[in-house]
Amino acid sequence: MATPTPLAGRTVVEFSQFIAGPTAGQLLADFGASVVKIEPANGDGSRALPGSEHGSAYFRCFNTGKESRILDTRRDDDASVLADLLSRADAMICNLAPRGLRRLNLGPDRILDRFPQIVATYVSGYGQDDDRTCMDTIAQCESGFAWMNGNVDGTPRVSTSWPVDFYSGHYAAMSTAMAVLDAKRAGGIVIDLTMMEVASAMLLGPAAILLSEGGTLGAPSGNRDRASSPSGIYECADGHVYIYGGLDPYWQSLRNETGGPHASFSERMARAEEFDANVEAWTRPQQADDVLSTLARLRIPAGKVRHPGEALDVIRTLRPDAGVTIRDNGEAVPAFPALFNGKRIDRQPAPPLGQPTSNGGVSHER
């Protein structure tokens, strides 16, 4: 059985680097597009980041199923090659600096004049009129997320992953695919995506609505849930668990174990530290698995805080090839997380610099 390929026969030129743009290109390749990744002679900057004997783990995570082409766009002949590729492409994904795009006459104000049928998707930090460099962690800070995600002492805290990049790549891929497949589209279209807006939509979420309506936010709460109490990470004798015990039905069951008091939702929110202490006094002497066993019996949502290595082992037991697929040579390829009638998109490894993928992109037959 084949997995879905609605983008089969479509060509995407990916003119991007690091995470956001490459993630978008990867997702389009997953659903059948032929993605040509344009790289300078030394490659996408993520190729130089840490990895193993198979190369940078960062590059290989976000560039499966693509072809790599080396072009020096400062040279007239290579710029002509890029123009020829774009003239035949259905879409372009780009997260390069706006000033660089202007130099190449590939900015959103020129792209449709040169390539009238293309779907051109731009990912930037602050918009195409702002040349400031924006990385994921900068967007986390500038958007307010690092403050909202702060520690209980009020110090800001960024995610050690790259959520703004991930979400930007997903929005860029979805927007590009919808535009390419729109049967009513009569010509090219410019899609303009900013990391700041993505951070607001996906990381601030309800907080953005509350603030816009004149509301206020509580102080940073660290690992404590902002919208229920007691809910958070609690110490056990051999590690930590997360317990979501703050909704009224959960607390009524949990308090019988912890010896906690009757209290309304609003009272628990106002005295969150006190209720967290009550729960942790119960969890601290116990093994994490014993705590989770009790919570499962009570039907209270909870989970163990696991080291990523242990977590990967757990994930791999859920479904075949979950998390990563290990190839015959020992190389790990990130797995597409959805199954289609039980079948998974068969991602091929990220390409060596300047080469097509060794197995022809993405296979949709398993």
Secondary structure, 3 states (H helix, E strand, C coil): CECCCCCCCCEEEEECCCCHHHHHHHHHHHCCCEEEEEECCCCCHHHHCCEECCEEHHHHHHCCCEEEEECCCCCHHHHHHHHHHHHHCCEEEECCCHHHHHHCCCCCCCHHHHCCCCEEEEEECCCCCCCCCCCHHHHHHHCCHHHHCCCCCCCCCCCCCCHHHHHHHHHHHHHHHHHHHCCCCCCCEEEEEEHHHHHHHHHHCHHHHHHHCCCCCCCCCCCCCCCCCCEEEEEECCEEEEEECCCHHHHHHHHHHHCCCCCCHHHHHHCHHHHHHHHHHHHCCCCHHHHHHHHHHHCCCEEECCCHHHHHHHHHCCCCCCCEEECCCCCEEECCCCEECCEECECCCCCCCCCCCCCCCCECEC
